[in-house]
Amino acid sequence: MKIKVLIIDDSALIRSILTEIVRTQADMEVVGVAPDPLVARELIKQTNPDVLTLDVEMPKMDGLDFLEKLMRLRPMPVIMVSSLTERGSEITMRALELGAVDFVTKPKLSIQSGMLEYAQVIAEKIRAASKAKLKARVSSAAMASKQTATTLPSLRNPLISSEKLIIIGASTGGTEAIKSFLMQMPADCPGILITQHMPEGFTKSFAKRLDGLCKISVLEAQGGERILPGYAYIAPGHSHLLLARSGANYVTELSNADPVNRHRPAVDVLFRSAAKCAGKNAVGVILTGMGKDGAEGMLEMKNSGAYNFAQDEASCVVFGMPREAIAAGAVDDIVALNEMPAKVLQYLEEQGGRALRV
């Protein structure tokens, strides 16, 4: 059975390019194209698509309004098509909160050639979306309540926060998973480094959004920052994020080296740097995402003494990266997303207690 795709975009050029990309894939077919959500609504009833691609900004009905109604009345996998602008990134972050599985960006220059270069990425995102687990849509009131998630208690041993690090990697579905994780972190938690597959510009909006929701400070890494307790540093969309040392301190480092696993930033790059610089002082966390980025780097972390957690299949949007890490023998504990923050801090507390007794 082919994956049935419905394309919704007010640009005839983008509709044409996306149609061409989908039709060149042997396992997909375009079952309809729509210039706006009103036309799309009828096509959804007629064609029963497996995946929608949805423009963020459209006439007649805003993409977000349509997405919210869709996820409430007829949930299905949606990939947002977003412009590379500050407004586009902020709207996309909101779309992911509303239940969109993933997003792709429209290139700034030469839209046609740029989109064709993304053909493989777009096809992979559609495949992943077709298999994604959709979360039940919650009401606006419930979502507002969720935004004030319970923060875990402060660590009993303050030395843990200055000596240990939490290293996180994620991809598809990761923005919401990372938000869930960080919102439970107490203000004195160990420093956190994060690589989430996301384009340049979007990581800044992502960090800013999280910073306003969390007890800890969340920022887009600039490179050269001393890693402090109570702070999370997110890899910028244009560079790999690495852990480095400067004297006795851990610091962030950025690299414009070639993509790894077709990604820059790449989770493997961050995990390998943690294995090299932090060893047993690091805790690895691999969250929802398609592909295998992070599996090899996490194994290096484990071999260097780190303890690693993977999100379980039931709570993943896409159980790709965690599955690959587990298969590689890189994972010590498999945990549901809602239990992950407490499990990580519990492990760190136990390690701190043993250190004090020695």
Buried (B, 14 or more C-beta within 10 A) or exposed (E): EBBBBBBBBBBEEBBBBBBBBBEEBEEBBBBBBBBBBEBBBEBBEEBEBBBBBBBBBBEEBBBBEBBBBBBBEEEBBBBBBBBBBEEBBBBBBBBBBBBBBBBBBBBEEEBEEBBBEBBEBBBBBBBBBBBBBBEEBBEEEEEEEBEEBEBBEEBEBEEBBEBBBBBBBBBBBBBBBBBBBBBBBBBBBBBBBBBBBBBBBBBBBBBBBBBEBBBBBBBBBEBEBEBBBBBBBBBBBEBBBBBBEEEEEBBBBBBEEEEBBEBBBBBBBBBBBBBBBBEEBBBBBBBBBBBBBBBBBBBBBBEBEBBBBBBBBEBBBBBBBBBBBBEBEBBBEBBEBEBBBEBBBEBBBEBBEEEEEE
